[in-house]
Amino acid sequence: MGDITKSVGRNYGVDLLKITCMIMVAIIHVMGHGGILFNASMFTMQYSLLWVLESIVYCAVNCYALITGYLYYGRSFKYSNILRLYFQVAFYGVTIFFLFYFFHPEMVGKKDLIKAVLPFAVDSQYWYFTAYFYLFFLIPFLNKMMASATKKEATILLGSLFVFFSIVPTIAMSDPIKENAGFSMLWLLVMYLFGAYIKKYELVGQYNRKLSIFGFLGTVLVTWLSKCGIEYLTQRVLGYVAYNSVFSITHLHLFF
């Protein structure tokens, strides 16, 4: 990403990552909400390949939070930015509401209009916007904290967050901090700090490209094995599938 040409301080690698993540998010929604992923027969080649693809694109949303930290650290901050995003989300929400109101009025009610007007108050349908909306108001304070911290302090902080938010929930197969498997403001906050750390210490482009590729492929393999591998192993040993929810709470795949 760091090797791609920059112009007037713009890193086109970040733009490319955004586009890639956008495609990944579309794939996640098609496979998940479209029912493709969960309707495939277990232990078939189709099932395995679908989960390989899911393992590849699984980091997409988290990457957006990393990008936010990378872009917003060390630059002027404007609260008006969140207002523009709010109006965009509300516009589409209200438009869709009235389309249903006129053509399928039985499918919507007053609560749906309130949710469309106040998307940041909805924690399921607009979960990412909700988490991002509240995170946005913390950004100036997160930036000040990161700016004032020494490299040792920042490294200890991020290492601790990684252990508490990723390692512990994965090993314990629980959610003690209520991060909701990454679908929460808390996890976006953690990702923001990692992105800010990358920006502050100019880590982009410092790692060997081949090593990065192998690291990414390795984490994809670990993520896939934590789902399909565990399912196959427990089926053979126990006679039933168990412990296959690790995939939904691990975030190790993200950091390569």
N, C-alpha and C positions, 0 to 999 in steps of 0.2 A: 504493500500500500504506500510505503514511503518512497518507493522508487518512481512512482508515477509523477509526471510533470505537474509542478505547481505554478500558479499564475496569480500574482498580487496576493500572496499569502494563502491562496486557496489550495487545498489538498484534494485533487481529483480522485485520489484513492478513497477518501471518505464518501464522496458522491457515488462512486462505484459500489461501495459497501452498502450504502442506502438503497440503491437500486436492487442489489442482490438480495438484501433483507426483505424488500418489498415483494419480490418474487417468492421468497421463502414463506412469508406470511400468507400469501395467496395459496400456496401449496398446503400449508398447515390447515387453513380454513376449508379448502376443498376436501382434503382427506378426513378431517375431523368432523366439521359440521355437515359435510356431504355424506358422511356415513361410510365412506370407502374403507377407512382404517379399521373400524370396529365390526365390519360385516365380513371381513375376510376370514376364512376358516383357519383356525390355529394349526401350526406345524406344517402348513403348506408353503411352497416356494413363493406364492403370491404374498402370503402373510409376512414372510421373512423380508422380502424385497420392499414391501410397504414400510416396514419398521426401520429398514436401513435408510430409506428416504426420509422418514420422520426424524431419525437420529441426526441426519445431515442438516435439516432445516430447523431443528429444535431450538437453536440459539438465536434465531432471527430477532425476536422481540427484545431479548436482553441486549443484543447488539445496538439496538436503537437507543437504549438507555446509556450504554457506553459512549455512543456517538454524542449524545446530549452533553455528557460530562466533558468529553474532549473538546467540543465546540464552545461551550459556555464558560469554561474555565479561562480566566485571564482576558476576558473581553467585557465590554460595557453591557450592563444588564438593564433591560426595559420590561417593566410589568405589562406594557401594552402588547407584547408579543403573545401573551396567554389570552388576551382578549380577542385578538384576531383568530386564534385557533378555536376559542370558545364559540365565536359567531359562526365559523365555518361548520363546526359540528352541530350546533343548534339549528342552523339553516337547513341542513340535510335532514336532521331529525324531524323538524316541524314539517318540512315538505313531504316527507314520507308519511307522516301522521295524517296529513290532510288528503293525501292520495288514498289512503285506506279509509279515511272518514267518508269520502265521497263515493268510493266504489265498493267498499266492504265495511260499512259502519259497525257491523256486529263484532268486528275483530279488534276495535279500539275503544278506549274510554277516556275519562278525564285524567286518570293517573298516567296514561300513556302520553298525553299532551304535556303534563308536568315533567315527565322524564325527558321529553324531547326538548323542552325549554331549559331544563336544568340537567344537562347530561352529566355534570360532575357529581350529581347526587345519586347516580346509578352505579352500583358496584359490580354488576354482572354484564349487562348489555354493553356498557361503555367502560369496562374495567380499566383499560389502558389509559383512556383519557382521564378517568377519575383519579387514578394513581398519579399520572403526570401532572394533572391540574394542581394537586396539593403539593407535590414535590416542587413544582415551579417556584412557589413562594418561599421555599427553603434554600433555593439555589444561592442567593447572595451570601447567606450565612455559611453554607457548605464551602463556598469559594474562599471566604475569609479564613475558615478553619484550615483548609488545605494550604493556603498561601502562607499562613503563619507557622505551620508545622515544619519541623526538620524532616529530612528524608527518612531518618531512623524512626521518628514518631509516626510519620505517614505510613511507612512500611509495616510497623507493628499494628497500627490501626486496621489497615486493610487485611493483614494476615489474620487478625482476630475476627474480623467480620466474616472472612472466608470460612474460618473454622466454625463459628457460631451459626452462620446462615447456610452453609453448604455441607461441611463434613459431618457435624453433629446430627442434623436432620437425616442425612443419608444413612449413617450407621445405625441410628436409633429408629429409623423409619417412622418418625413422628414429626410434629411441627410445633416445637416448644415456643418459638418466637412469633408464631402466627403469621408467617410470611406467605402462606397459602400457595406453596409450591412455586413461588416466584411471581404469582399474579397479584401483586400488592405494591403499595407505595414503598414499603420498607425495602423490598428487593430492588426496586428501581433506584432508591437512594444509594444502596450499596454499589450498584452498577455505575451510578453517576460518579461516585467517589473514585472508583477504579478508572473511569474515563478521564477524570480530572488529574489523577496521578500520572497516567500515560502522557497527558499533555504537559504537565509541569516538568517532568523529567525527560521529555522528548524521547520516548521509548519506541515510537513508530519508526520502523525501518532498521532498528538496531539488531534484530534477530535474523539469523540465517533463514533464507526463504525455504530451503528444503526441510530444515528442521521444523519450521512452522507448519509446513504441509503435512509432514509425518505426525506432528503433534496433534493437528486437527483430525487426521484420519484415525489416529490412536484413540482419541476421545470419542469419536463417532463409534468405533468398535466397542469401547467400554460401555457407552450408552446403549447400543444395540444388545450387547450381552446381558446388560442389567434388566432387559425386558425378555427377549426371545431366548437367550441362553439360560436364564434362571427358570423360565417356563419349561423348557425342554428337560433341564436337569431335575427339577422337582417332580415333573411328571414321571420320569424314569425311576427315580429313587423313592418318592413318596406315594406315587400312584395318582397324584392330583397336582394341579398347578398352585403354587404358593410363592409368596415373597416377590411377586412380579411388579409391585408398585414402586420399586426403587426408582424406576425410570421417571416417574412423575414428580419426584422430590429432589433429584440430584441436579446440581448445576455445574458439575466438574467440566462438562463438555464446553462450557462457555469460554473458558479462559485461553483458548488457543486460536 
